[in-house]
Amino acid sequence: MANQYPESDPRHHTMKVIRELQELSAHLREDIRKINEPKAQALFETGAEVLKGLQTAFEHYESKSEPAMRE
């Protein structure tokens, strides 16, 4: 949970953002099944994929798994 770190710690915020990105991505994917317009479906799928990429960037920051994110 985000509250395991003080608010001044970036991880407090990155954990929250990751959770919100996951929720929004899931919402977009659920909505794809509810609409019939192919262009809208493609837009929602693209949005979900972009959010997944952004989520991955935040996760890399947390885990310092990318050279640019290391101290």
CHARMM internal coordinates of N, CA and C (Angstrom, degrees):
IC EDIT
DIST 1 N 1 CA 1.4510
DIST 1 CA 1 C 1.5288
ANGL 1 N 1 CA 1 C 110.44
DIST 1 C 2 N 1.3027
ANGL 1 CA 1 C 2 N 114.87
DIHE 1 N 1 CA 1 C 2 N 153.74
DIST 2 N 2 CA 1.4633
ANGL 1 C 2 N 2 CA 120.98
DIHE 1 CA 1 C 2 N 2 CA -178.02
DIST 2 CA 2 C 1.5199
ANGL 2 N 2 CA 2 C 111.56
DIHE 1 C 2 N 2 CA 2 C -65.28
DIST 2 C 3 N 1.3305
ANGL 2 CA 2 C 3 N 117.82
DIHE 2 N 2 CA 2 C 3 N -25.64
DIST 3 N 3 CA 1.4621
ANGL 2 C 3 N 3 CA 119.15
DIHE 2 CA 2 C 3 N 3 CA -177.39
DIST 3 CA 3 C 1.5217
ANGL 3 N 3 CA 3 C 113.40
DIHE 2 C 3 N 3 CA 3 C -79.11
DIST 3 C 4 N 1.3195
ANGL 3 CA 3 C 4 N 118.76
DIHE 3 N 3 CA 3 C 4 N 1.68
DIST 4 N 4 CA 1.4625
ANGL 3 C 4 N 4 CA 119.89
DIHE 3 CA 3 C 4 N 4 CA 176.26
DIST 4 CA 4 C 1.5296
ANGL 4 N 4 CA 4 C 111.93
DIHE 3 C 4 N 4 CA 4 C -76.76
DIST 4 C 5 N 1.3127
ANGL 4 CA 4 C 5 N 116.51
DIHE 4 N 4 CA 4 C 5 N -10.82
DIST 5 N 5 CA 1.4613
ANGL 4 C 5 N 5 CA 122.91
DIHE 4 CA 4 C 5 N 5 CA 177.41
DIST 5 CA 5 C 1.5232
ANGL 5 N 5 CA 5 C 108.90
DIHE 4 C 5 N 5 CA 5 C -120.36
DIST 5 C 6 N 1.3323
ANGL 5 CA 5 C 6 N 116.93
DIHE 5 N 5 CA 5 C 6 N 148.29
DIST 6 N 6 CA 1.4668
ANGL 5 C 6 N 6 CA 118.25
DIHE 5 CA 5 C 6 N 6 CA 176.66
DIST 6 CA 6 C 1.5296
ANGL 6 N 6 CA 6 C 110.60
DIHE 5 C 6 N 6 CA 6 C -65.32
DIST 6 C 7 N 1.3061
ANGL 6 CA 6 C 7 N 116.37
DIHE 6 N 6 CA 6 C 7 N 156.14
DIST 7 N 7 CA 1.4584
ANGL 6 C 7 N 7 CA 121.03
DIHE 6 CA 6 C 7 N 7 CA -176.71
DIST 7 CA 7 C 1.5205
ANGL 7 N 7 CA 7 C 112.72
DIHE 6 C 7 N 7 CA 7 C -60.85
DIST 7 C 8 N 1.3133
ANGL 7 CA 7 C 8 N 117.33
DIHE 7 N 7 CA 7 C 8 N -22.88
DIST 8 N 8 CA 1.4651
ANGL 7 C 8 N 8 CA 120.90
DIHE 7 CA 7 C 8 N 8 CA 178.61
DIST 8 CA 8 C 1.5311
ANGL 8 N 8 CA 8 C 112.60
DIHE 7 C 8 N 8 CA 8 C -77.76
DIST 8 C 9 N 1.3293
ANGL 8 CA 8 C 9 N 117.43
DIHE 8 N 8 CA 8 C 9 N -12.51
DIST 9 N 9 CA 1.4618
ANGL 8 C 9 N 9 CA 122.75
DIHE 8 CA 8 C 9 N 9 CA 179.24
DIST 9 CA 9 C 1.5329
ANGL 9 N 9 CA 9 C 108.27
DIHE 8 C 9 N 9 CA 9 C -85.76
DIST 9 C 10 N 1.3248
ANGL 9 CA 9 C 10 N 117.98
DIHE 9 N 9 CA 9 C 10 N 126.19
DIST 10 N 10 CA 1.4663
ANGL 9 C 10 N 10 CA 119.98
DIHE 9 CA 9 C 10 N 10 CA -179.74
DIST 10 CA 10 C 1.5283
ANGL 10 N 10 CA 10 C 113.45
DIHE 9 C 10 N 10 CA 10 C -54.81
DIST 10 C 11 N 1.3312
ANGL 10 CA 10 C 11 N 117.59
DIHE 10 N 10 CA 10 C 11 N -31.11
DIST 11 N 11 CA 1.4666
ANGL 10 C 11 N 11 CA 120.61
DIHE 10 CA 10 C 11 N 11 CA -179.05
DIST 11 CA 11 C 1.5239
ANGL 11 N 11 CA 11 C 112.41
DIHE 10 C 11 N 11 CA 11 C -63.33
DIST 11 C 12 N 1.3326
ANGL 11 CA 11 C 12 N 117.13
DIHE 11 N 11 CA 11 C 12 N -28.30
DIST 12 N 12 CA 1.4630
ANGL 11 C 12 N 12 CA 121.27
DIHE 11 CA 11 C 12 N 12 CA 174.69
DIST 12 CA 12 C 1.5311
ANGL 12 N 12 CA 12 C 109.01
DIHE 11 C 12 N 12 CA 12 C -56.06
DIST 12 C 13 N 1.3169
ANGL 12 CA 12 C 13 N 115.64
DIHE 12 N 12 CA 12 C 13 N -41.74
DIST 13 N 13 CA 1.4603
ANGL 12 C 13 N 13 CA 121.66
DIHE 12 CA 12 C 13 N 13 CA -176.01
DIST 13 CA 13 C 1.5334
ANGL 13 N 13 CA 13 C 112.13
DIHE 12 C 13 N 13 CA 13 C -86.26
DIST 13 C 14 N 1.3310
ANGL 13 CA 13 C 14 N 117.20
DIHE 13 N 13 CA 13 C 14 N -38.30
DIST 14 N 14 CA 1.4674
ANGL 13 C 14 N 14 CA 118.68
DIHE 13 CA 13 C 14 N 14 CA -179.02
DIST 14 CA 14 C 1.5250
ANGL 14 N 14 CA 14 C 111.17
DIHE 13 C 14 N 14 CA 14 C -64.39
DIST 14 C 15 N 1.3135
ANGL 14 CA 14 C 15 N 117.17
DIHE 14 N 14 CA 14 C 15 N -37.65
DIST 15 N 15 CA 1.4607
ANGL 14 C 15 N 15 CA 120.04
DIHE 14 CA 14 C 15 N 15 CA 178.90
DIST 15 CA 15 C 1.5256
ANGL 15 N 15 CA 15 C 110.96
DIHE 14 C 15 N 15 CA 15 C -63.34
DIST 15 C 16 N 1.3271
ANGL 15 CA 15 C 16 N 115.73
DIHE 15 N 15 CA 15 C 16 N -40.42
DIST 16 N 16 CA 1.4600
ANGL 15 C 16 N 16 CA 120.76
DIHE 15 CA 15 C 16 N 16 CA 177.93
DIST 16 CA 16 C 1.5259
ANGL 16 N 16 CA 16 C 111.05
DIHE 15 C 16 N 16 CA 16 C -64.78
DIST 16 C 17 N 1.3137
ANGL 16 CA 16 C 17 N 116.01
DIHE 16 N 16 CA 16 C 17 N -45.08
DIST 17 N 17 CA 1.4601
ANGL 16 C 17 N 17 CA 120.85
DIHE 16 CA 16 C 17 N 17 CA -178.61
DIST 17 CA 17 C 1.5344
ANGL 17 N 17 CA 17 C 110.05
DIHE 16 C 17 N 17 CA 17 C -64.17
DIST 17 C 18 N 1.3120
ANGL 17 CA 17 C 18 N 117.48
DIHE 17 N 17 CA 17 C 18 N -43.04
DIST 18 N 18 CA 1.4690
ANGL 17 C 18 N 18 CA 121.08
DIHE 17 CA 17 C 18 N 18 CA 178.53
DIST 18 CA 18 C 1.5285
ANGL 18 N 18 CA 18 C 110.22
DIHE 17 C 18 N 18 CA 18 C -57.70
DIST 18 C 19 N 1.3096
ANGL 18 CA 18 C 19 N 116.59
DIHE 18 N 18 CA 18 C 19 N -45.85
DIST 19 N 19 CA 1.4684
ANGL 18 C 19 N 19 CA 120.62
DIHE 18 CA 18 C 19 N 19 CA 179.89
DIST 19 CA 19 C 1.5352
ANGL 19 N 19 CA 19 C 110.58
DIHE 18 C 19 N 19 CA 19 C -61.82
DIST 19 C 20 N 1.3215
ANGL 19 CA 19 C 20 N 116.81
DIHE 19 N 19 CA 19 C 20 N -42.97
DIST 20 N 20 CA 1.4639
ANGL 19 C 20 N 20 CA 120.17
DIHE 19 CA 19 C 20 N 20 CA -179.51
DIST 20 CA 20 C 1.5334
ANGL 20 N 20 CA 20 C 111.55
DIHE 19 C 20 N 20 CA 20 C -67.76
DIST 20 C 21 N 1.3310
ANGL 20 CA 20 C 21 N 117.01
DIHE 20 N 20 CA 20 C 21 N -37.60
DIST 21 N 21 CA 1.4670
ANGL 20 C 21 N 21 CA 119.98
DIHE 20 CA 20 C 21 N 21 CA 176.77
DIST 21 CA 21 C 1.5272
ANGL 21 N 21 CA 21 C 110.57
DIHE 20 C 21 N 21 CA 21 C -64.43
DIST 21 C 22 N 1.3270
ANGL 21 CA 21 C 22 N 116.80
DIHE 21 N 21 CA 21 C 22 N -40.41
DIST 22 N 22 CA 1.4638
ANGL 21 C 22 N 22 CA 120.92
DIHE 21 CA 21 C 22 N 22 CA 177.87
DIST 22 CA 22 C 1.5255
ANGL 22 N 22 CA 22 C 110.48
DIHE 21 C 22 N 22 CA 22 C -61.69
DIST 22 C 23 N 1.3288
ANGL 22 CA 22 C 23 N 115.85
DIHE 22 N 22 CA 22 C 23 N -44.06
DIST 23 N 23 CA 1.4590
ANGL 22 C 23 N 23 CA 120.38
DIHE 22 CA 22 C 23 N 23 CA -178.92
DIST 23 CA 23 C 1.5262
ANGL 23 N 23 CA 23 C 111.17
DIHE 22 C 23 N 23 CA 23 C -64.16
DIST 23 C 24 N 1.3225
ANGL 23 CA 23 C 24 N 117.16
DIHE 23 N 23 CA 23 C 24 N -44.98
DIST 24 N 24 CA 1.4532
ANGL 23 C 24 N 24 CA 120.39
DIHE 23 CA 23 C 24 N 24 CA -179.09
DIST 24 CA 24 C 1.5242
ANGL 24 N 24 CA 24 C 111.19
DIHE 23 C 24 N 24 CA 24 C -66.85
DIST 24 C 25 N 1.3181
ANGL 24 CA 24 C 25 N 117.35
DIHE 24 N 24 CA 24 C 25 N -40.27
DIST 25 N 25 CA 1.4590
ANGL 24 C 25 N 25 CA 121.25
DIHE 24 CA 24 C 25 N 25 CA 177.39
DIST 25 CA 25 C 1.5287
ANGL 25 N 25 CA 25 C 110.41
DIHE 24 C 25 N 25 CA 25 C -60.94
DIST 25 C 26 N 1.3222
ANGL 25 CA 25 C 26 N 116.73
DIHE 25 N 25 CA 25 C 26 N -44.60
DIST 26 N 26 CA 1.4653
ANGL 25 C 26 N 26 CA 120.96
DIHE 25 CA 25 C 26 N 26 CA 178.12
DIST 26 CA 26 C 1.5278
ANGL 26 N 26 CA 26 C 110.52
DIHE 25 C 26 N 26 CA 26 C -62.73
DIST 26 C 27 N 1.3139
ANGL 26 CA 26 C 27 N 117.17
DIHE 26 N 26 CA 26 C 27 N -40.57
DIST 27 N 27 CA 1.4647
ANGL 26 C 27 N 27 CA 121.90
DIHE 26 CA 26 C 27 N 27 CA 178.45
DIST 27 CA 27 C 1.5284
ANGL 27 N 27 CA 27 C 110.40
DIHE 26 C 27 N 27 CA 27 C -60.43
DIST 27 C 28 N 1.3266
ANGL 27 CA 27 C 28 N 116.62
DIHE 27 N 27 CA 27 C 28 N -46.28
DIST 28 N 28 CA 1.4590
ANGL 27 C 28 N 28 CA 120.19
DIHE 27 CA 27 C 28 N 28 CA 179.20
DIST 28 CA 28 C 1.5260
ANGL 28 N 28 CA 28 C 110.92
DIHE 27 C 28 N 28 CA 28 C -60.24
DIST 28 C 29 N 1.3111
ANGL 28 CA 28 C 29 N 116.75
DIHE 28 N 28 CA 28 C 29 N -43.82
DIST 29 N 29 CA 1.4670
ANGL 28 C 29 N 29 CA 120.30
DIHE 28 CA 28 C 29 N 29 CA -178.84
DIST 29 CA 29 C 1.5285
ANGL 29 N 29 CA 29 C 111.48
DIHE 28 C 29 N 29 CA 29 C -66.85
DIST 29 C 30 N 1.3278
ANGL 29 CA 29 C 30 N 117.21
DIHE 29 N 29 CA 29 C 30 N -36.26
DIST 30 N 30 CA 1.4657
ANGL 29 C 30 N 30 CA 120.02
DIHE 29 CA 29 C 30 N 30 CA 176.17
DIST 30 CA 30 C 1.5273
ANGL 30 N 30 CA 30 C 110.56
DIHE 29 C 30 N 30 CA 30 C -64.44
DIST 30 C 31 N 1.3192
ANGL 30 CA 30 C 31 N 116.13
DIHE 30 N 30 CA 30 C 31 N -40.66
DIST 31 N 31 CA 1.4600
ANGL 30 C 31 N 31 CA 120.16
DIHE 30 CA 30 C 31 N 31 CA -178.34
DIST 31 CA 31 C 1.5296
ANGL 31 N 31 CA 31 C 112.37
DIHE 30 C 31 N 31 CA 31 C -67.34
DIST 31 C 32 N 1.3133
ANGL 31 CA 31 C 32 N 117.83
DIHE 31 N 31 CA 31 C 32 N -26.55
DIST 32 N 32 CA 1.4702
ANGL 31 C 32 N 32 CA 120.95
DIHE 31 CA 31 C 32 N 32 CA 178.36
DIST 32 CA 32 C 1.5321
ANGL 32 N 32 CA 32 C 109.46
DIHE 31 C 32 N 32 CA 32 C -56.51
DIST 32 C 33 N 1.3221
ANGL 32 CA 32 C 33 N 116.63
DIHE 32 N 32 CA 32 C 33 N -39.50
DIST 33 N 33 CA 1.4704
ANGL 32 C 33 N 33 CA 120.89
DIHE 32 CA 32 C 33 N 33 CA -178.64
DIST 33 CA 33 C 1.5315
ANGL 33 N 33 CA 33 C 112.06
DIHE 32 C 33 N 33 CA 33 C -72.70
DIST 33 C 34 N 1.3288
ANGL 33 CA 33 C 34 N 116.88
DIHE 33 N 33 CA 33 C 34 N -16.40
DIST 34 N 34 CA 1.4656
ANGL 33 C 34 N 34 CA 121.12
DIHE 33 CA 33 C 34 N 34 CA -176.27
DIST 34 CA 34 C 1.5258
ANGL 34 N 34 CA 34 C 113.33
DIHE 33 C 34 N 34 CA 34 C -93.95
DIST 34 C 35 N 1.3270
ANGL 34 CA 34 C 35 N 116.72
DIHE 34 N 34 CA 34 C 35 N -12.50
DIST 35 N 35 CA 1.4621
ANGL 34 C 35 N 35 CA 120.21
DIHE 34 CA 34 C 35 N 35 CA -177.68
DIST 35 CA 35 C 1.5243
ANGL 35 N 35 CA 35 C 109.75
DIHE 34 C 35 N 35 CA 35 C -116.30
DIST 35 C 36 N 1.3211
ANGL 35 CA 35 C 36 N 115.25
DIHE 35 N 35 CA 35 C 36 N 154.08
DIST 36 N 36 CA 1.4669
ANGL 35 C 36 N 36 CA 120.04
DIHE 35 CA 35 C 36 N 36 CA -175.79
DIST 36 CA 36 C 1.5189
ANGL 36 N 36 CA 36 C 113.84
DIHE 35 C 36 N 36 CA 36 C -109.87
DIST 36 C 37 N 1.3169
ANGL 36 CA 36 C 37 N 117.63
DIHE 36 N 36 CA 36 C 37 N -10.62
DIST 37 N 37 CA 1.4634
ANGL 36 C 37 N 37 CA 119.85
DIHE 36 CA 36 C 37 N 37 CA -176.77
DIST 37 CA 37 C 1.5327
ANGL 37 N 37 CA 37 C 110.17
DIHE 36 C 37 N 37 CA 37 C -78.77
DIST 37 C 38 N 1.3355
ANGL 37 CA 37 C 38 N 117.97
DIHE 37 N 37 CA 37 C 38 N 118.36
DIST 38 N 38 CA 1.4680
ANGL 37 C 38 N 38 CA 121.14
DIHE 37 CA 37 C 38 N 38 CA -176.93
DIST 38 CA 38 C 1.5366
ANGL 38 N 38 CA 38 C 114.12
DIHE 37 C 38 N 38 CA 38 C -57.17
DIST 38 C 39 N 1.3289
ANGL 38 CA 38 C 39 N 117.96
DIHE 38 N 38 CA 38 C 39 N -38.90
DIST 39 N 39 CA 1.4657
ANGL 38 C 39 N 39 CA 119.13
DIHE 38 CA 38 C 39 N 39 CA -179.75
DIST 39 CA 39 C 1.5235
ANGL 39 N 39 CA 39 C 111.20
DIHE 38 C 39 N 39 CA 39 C -67.04
DIST 39 C 40 N 1.3091
ANGL 39 CA 39 C 40 N 116.94
DIHE 39 N 39 CA 39 C 40 N -38.74
DIST 40 N 40 CA 1.4673
ANGL 39 C 40 N 40 CA 120.39
DIHE 39 CA 39 C 40 N 40 CA 177.33
DIST 40 CA 40 C 1.5310
ANGL 40 N 40 CA 40 C 109.84
DIHE 39 C 40 N 40 CA 40 C -67.35
DIST 40 C 41 N 1.3174
ANGL 40 CA 40 C 41 N 116.84
DIHE 40 N 40 CA 40 C 41 N -41.15
DIST 41 N 41 CA 1.4677
ANGL 40 C 41 N 41 CA 120.43
DIHE 40 CA 40 C 41 N 41 CA 177.64
DIST 41 CA 41 C 1.5304
ANGL 41 N 41 CA 41 C 110.41
DIHE 40 C 41 N 41 CA 41 C -59.89
DIST 41 C 42 N 1.3255
ANGL 41 CA 41 C 42 N 115.70
DIHE 41 N 41 CA 41 C 42 N -43.07
DIST 42 N 42 CA 1.4699
ANGL 41 C 42 N 42 CA 119.82
DIHE 41 CA 41 C 42 N 42 CA 178.85
DIST 42 CA 42 C 1.5234
ANGL 42 N 42 CA 42 C 110.83
DIHE 41 C 42 N 42 CA 42 C -64.42
DIST 42 C 43 N 1.3221
ANGL 42 CA 42 C 43 N 116.72
DIHE 42 N 42 CA 42 C 43 N -39.91
DIST 43 N 43 CA 1.4625
ANGL 42 C 43 N 43 CA 120.78
DIHE 42 CA 42 C 43 N 43 CA 178.41
DIST 43 CA 43 C 1.5226
ANGL 43 N 43 CA 43 C 110.73
DIHE 42 C 43 N 43 CA 43 C -62.37
DIST 43 C 44 N 1.3250
ANGL 43 CA 43 C 44 N 116.70
DIHE 43 N 43 CA 43 C 44 N -45.63
DIST 44 N 44 CA 1.4599
ANGL 43 C 44 N 44 CA 120.34
DIHE 43 CA 43 C 44 N 44 CA -179.39
DIST 44 CA 44 C 1.5296
ANGL 44 N 44 CA 44 C 110.96
DIHE 43 C 44 N 44 CA 44 C -65.56
DIST 44 C 45 N 1.3212
ANGL 44 CA 44 C 45 N 117.07
DIHE 44 N 44 CA 44 C 45 N -40.20
DIST 45 N 45 CA 1.4696
ANGL 44 C 45 N 45 CA 120.70
DIHE 44 CA 44 C 45 N 45 CA 178.21
DIST 45 CA 45 C 1.5259
ANGL 45 N 45 CA 45 C 110.40
DIHE 44 C 45 N 45 CA 45 C -64.99
DIST 45 C 46 N 1.3199
ANGL 45 CA 45 C 46 N 116.88
DIHE 45 N 45 CA 45 C 46 N -42.90
DIST 46 N 46 CA 1.4682
ANGL 45 C 46 N 46 CA 120.74
DIHE 45 CA 45 C 46 N 46 CA 177.57
DIST 46 CA 46 C 1.5203
ANGL 46 N 46 CA 46 C 110.12
DIHE 45 C 46 N 46 CA 46 C -61.69
DIST 46 C 47 N 1.3132
ANGL 46 CA 46 C 47 N 116.76
DIHE 46 N 46 CA 46 C 47 N -44.09
DIST 47 N 47 CA 1.4616
ANGL 46 C 47 N 47 CA 120.53
DIHE 46 CA 46 C 47 N 47 CA 178.04
DIST 47 CA 47 C 1.5167
ANGL 47 N 47 CA 47 C 111.92
DIHE 46 C 47 N 47 CA 47 C -58.98
DIST 47 C 48 N 1.3278
ANGL 47 CA 47 C 48 N 116.64
DIHE 47 N 47 CA 47 C 48 N -43.76
DIST 48 N 48 CA 1.4618
ANGL 47 C 48 N 48 CA 120.73
DIHE 47 CA 47 C 48 N 48 CA 178.99
DIST 48 CA 48 C 1.5289
ANGL 48 N 48 CA 48 C 110.99
DIHE 47 C 48 N 48 CA 48 C -63.19
DIST 48 C 49 N 1.3346
ANGL 48 CA 48 C 49 N 117.10
DIHE 48 N 48 CA 48 C 49 N -40.13
DIST 49 N 49 CA 1.4651
ANGL 48 C 49 N 49 CA 120.95
DIHE 48 CA 48 C 49 N 49 CA 179.04
DIST 49 CA 49 C 1.5301
ANGL 49 N 49 CA 49 C 111.47
DIHE 48 C 49 N 49 CA 49 C -66.71
DIST 49 C 50 N 1.3121
ANGL 49 CA 49 C 50 N 116.97
DIHE 49 N 49 CA 49 C 50 N -40.73
DIST 50 N 50 CA 1.4738
ANGL 49 C 50 N 50 CA 120.82
DIHE 49 CA 49 C 50 N 50 CA 178.45
DIST 50 CA 50 C 1.5250
ANGL 50 N 50 CA 50 C 109.59
DIHE 49 C 50 N 50 CA 50 C -63.29
DIST 50 C 51 N 1.3148
ANGL 50 CA 50 C 51 N 116.77
DIHE 50 N 50 CA 50 C 51 N -43.21
DIST 51 N 51 CA 1.4633
ANGL 50 C 51 N 51 CA 120.07
DIHE 50 CA 50 C 51 N 51 CA 178.93
DIST 51 CA 51 C 1.5189
ANGL 51 N 51 CA 51 C 111.39
DIHE 50 C 51 N 51 CA 51 C -63.90
DIST 51 C 52 N 1.3332
ANGL 51 CA 51 C 52 N 116.93
DIHE 51 N 51 CA 51 C 52 N -36.77
DIST 52 N 52 CA 1.4753
ANGL 51 C 52 N 52 CA 120.54
DIHE 51 CA 51 C 52 N 52 CA 176.80
DIST 52 CA 52 C 1.5289
ANGL 52 N 52 CA 52 C 110.37
DIHE 51 C 52 N 52 CA 52 C -62.93
DIST 52 C 53 N 1.3367
ANGL 52 CA 52 C 53 N 116.49
DIHE 52 N 52 CA 52 C 53 N -40.84
DIST 53 N 53 CA 1.4610
ANGL 52 C 53 N 53 CA 119.73
DIHE 52 CA 52 C 53 N 53 CA 177.05
DIST 53 CA 53 C 1.5233
ANGL 53 N 53 CA 53 C 111.59
DIHE 52 C 53 N 53 CA 53 C -63.62
DIST 53 C 54 N 1.3093
ANGL 53 CA 53 C 54 N 116.51
DIHE 53 N 53 CA 53 C 54 N -40.80
DIST 54 N 54 CA 1.4608
ANGL 53 C 54 N 54 CA 120.66
DIHE 53 CA 53 C 54 N 54 CA 177.88
DIST 54 CA 54 C 1.5254
ANGL 54 N 54 CA 54 C 110.85
DIHE 53 C 54 N 54 CA 54 C -66.24
DIST 54 C 55 N 1.3161
ANGL 54 CA 54 C 55 N 116.27
DIHE 54 N 54 CA 54 C 55 N -40.53
DIST 55 N 55 CA 1.4623
ANGL 54 C 55 N 55 CA 120.94
DIHE 54 CA 54 C 55 N 55 CA 175.90
DIST 55 CA 55 C 1.5284
ANGL 55 N 55 CA 55 C 110.30
DIHE 54 C 55 N 55 CA 55 C -58.77
DIST 55 C 56 N 1.3197
ANGL 55 CA 55 C 56 N 116.42
DIHE 55 N 55 CA 55 C 56 N -44.19
DIST 56 N 56 CA 1.4656
ANGL 55 C 56 N 56 CA 121.07
DIHE 55 CA 55 C 56 N 56 CA 178.93
DIST 56 CA 56 C 1.5261
ANGL 56 N 56 CA 56 C 111.15
DIHE 55 C 56 N 56 CA 56 C -60.62
DIST 56 C 57 N 1.3220
ANGL 56 CA 56 C 57 N 117.12
DIHE 56 N 56 CA 56 C 57 N -40.16
DIST 57 N 57 CA 1.4653
ANGL 56 C 57 N 57 CA 120.32
DIHE 56 CA 56 C 57 N 57 CA 178.24
DIST 57 CA 57 C 1.5310
ANGL 57 N 57 CA 57 C 110.93
DIHE 56 C 57 N 57 CA 57 C -61.89
DIST 57 C 58 N 1.3289
ANGL 57 CA 57 C 58 N 116.84
DIHE 57 N 57 CA 57 C 58 N -41.80
DIST 58 N 58 CA 1.4658
ANGL 57 C 58 N 58 CA 120.46
DIHE 57 CA 57 C 58 N 58 CA 178.05
DIST 58 CA 58 C 1.5232
ANGL 58 N 58 CA 58 C 110.57
DIHE 57 C 58 N 58 CA 58 C -66.01
DIST 58 C 59 N 1.3284
ANGL 58 CA 58 C 59 N 117.00
DIHE 58 N 58 CA 58 C 59 N -39.37
DIST 59 N 59 CA 1.4630
ANGL 58 C 59 N 59 CA 120.64
DIHE 58 CA 58 C 59 N 59 CA 178.02
DIST 59 CA 59 C 1.5249
ANGL 59 N 59 CA 59 C 110.83
DIHE 58 C 59 N 59 CA 59 C -64.80
DIST 59 C 60 N 1.3173
ANGL 59 CA 59 C 60 N 117.14
DIHE 59 N 59 CA 59 C 60 N -38.95
DIST 60 N 60 CA 1.4699
ANGL 59 C 60 N 60 CA 120.33
DIHE 59 CA 59 C 60 N 60 CA 177.50
DIST 60 CA 60 C 1.5217
ANGL 60 N 60 CA 60 C 110.47
DIHE 59 C 60 N 60 CA 60 C -64.00
DIST 60 C 61 N 1.3204
ANGL 60 CA 60 C 61 N 116.36
DIHE 60 N 60 CA 60 C 61 N -37.59
DIST 61 N 61 CA 1.4665
ANGL 60 C 61 N 61 CA 119.40
DIHE 60 CA 60 C 61 N 61 CA 176.76
DIST 61 CA 61 C 1.5313
ANGL 61 N 61 CA 61 C 109.46
DIHE 60 C 61 N 61 CA 61 C -61.19
DIST 61 C 62 N 1.3205
ANGL 61 CA 61 C 62 N 116.17
DIHE 61 N 61 CA 61 C 62 N -48.03
DIST 62 N 62 CA 1.4691
ANGL 61 C 62 N 62 CA 120.36
DIHE 61 CA 61 C 62 N 62 CA -178.57
DIST 62 CA 62 C 1.5212
ANGL 62 N 62 CA 62 C 112.03
DIHE 61 C 62 N 62 CA 62 C -61.23
DIST 62 C 63 N 1.3178
ANGL 62 CA 62 C 63 N 116.21
DIHE 62 N 62 CA 62 C 63 N -43.99
DIST 63 N 63 CA 1.4657
ANGL 62 C 63 N 63 CA 119.67
DIHE 62 CA 62 C 63 N 63 CA -175.12
DIST 63 CA 63 C 1.5285
ANGL 63 N 63 CA 63 C 112.87
DIHE 62 C 63 N 63 CA 63 C -88.61
DIST 63 C 64 N 1.3284
ANGL 63 CA 63 C 64 N 115.34
DIHE 63 N 63 CA 63 C 64 N -7.75
DIST 64 N 64 CA 1.4694
ANGL 63 C 64 N 64 CA 121.59
DIHE 63 CA 63 C 64 N 64 CA -177.55
DIST 64 CA 64 C 1.5249
ANGL 64 N 64 CA 64 C 110.56
DIHE 63 C 64 N 64 CA 64 C 54.34
DIST 64 C 65 N 1.3317
ANGL 64 CA 64 C 65 N 115.66
DIHE 64 N 64 CA 64 C 65 N 38.25
DIST 65 N 65 CA 1.4540
ANGL 64 C 65 N 65 CA 120.98
DIHE 64 CA 64 C 65 N 65 CA -176.25
DIST 65 CA 65 C 1.5268
ANGL 65 N 65 CA 65 C 113.82
DIHE 64 C 65 N 65 CA 65 C -84.10
DIST 65 C 66 N 1.3058
ANGL 65 CA 65 C 66 N 117.03
DIHE 65 N 65 CA 65 C 66 N -11.78
DIST 66 N 66 CA 1.4653
ANGL 65 C 66 N 66 CA 121.30
DIHE 65 CA 65 C 66 N 66 CA 178.13
DIST 66 CA 66 C 1.5334
ANGL 66 N 66 CA 66 C 108.91
DIHE 65 C 66 N 66 CA 66 C -107.46
DIST 66 C 67 N 1.3151
ANGL 66 CA 66 C 67 N 118.25
DIHE 66 N 66 CA 66 C 67 N 141.24
DIST 67 N 67 CA 1.4574
ANGL 66 C 67 N 67 CA 120.16
DIHE 66 CA 66 C 67 N 67 CA -178.67
DIST 67 CA 67 C 1.5361
ANGL 67 N 67 CA 67 C 113.43
DIHE 66 C 67 N 67 CA 67 C -54.40
DIST 67 C 68 N 1.3024
ANGL 67 CA 67 C 68 N 117.76
DIHE 67 N 67 CA 67 C 68 N -36.40
DIST 68 N 68 CA 1.4656
ANGL 67 C 68 N 68 CA 120.23
DIHE 67 CA 67 C 68 N 68 CA -178.98
DIST 68 CA 68 C 1.5236
ANGL 68 N 68 CA 68 C 112.15
DIHE 67 C 68 N 68 CA 68 C -68.69
DIST 68 C 69 N 1.3263
ANGL 68 CA 68 C 69 N 117.38
DIHE 68 N 68 CA 68 C 69 N -18.76
DIST 69 N 69 CA 1.4671
ANGL 68 C 69 N 69 CA 121.07
DIHE 68 CA 68 C 69 N 69 CA -177.19
DIST 69 CA 69 C 1.5272
ANGL 69 N 69 CA 69 C 112.54
DIHE 68 C 69 N 69 CA 69 C -98.63
DIST 69 C 70 N 1.3158
ANGL 69 CA 69 C 70 N 116.72
DIHE 69 N 69 CA 69 C 70 N -1.30
DIST 70 N 70 CA 1.4661
ANGL 69 C 70 N 70 CA 119.45
DIHE 69 CA 69 C 70 N 70 CA -179.91
DIST 70 CA 70 C 1.5153
ANGL 70 N 70 CA 70 C 110.37
DIHE 69 C 70 N 70 CA 70 C -83.30
DIST 70 C 71 N 1.3055
ANGL 70 CA 70 C 71 N 114.65
DIHE 70 N 70 CA 70 C 71 N 154.27
DIST 71 N 71 CA 1.4753
ANGL 70 C 71 N 71 CA 119.75
DIHE 70 CA 70 C 71 N 71 CA -179.76
DIST 71 CA 71 C 1.4939
ANGL 71 N 71 CA 71 C 111.92
DIHE 70 C 71 N 71 CA 71 C -74.17
END
COOR INIT
IC SEED 1 N 1 CA 1 C
IC BUILD
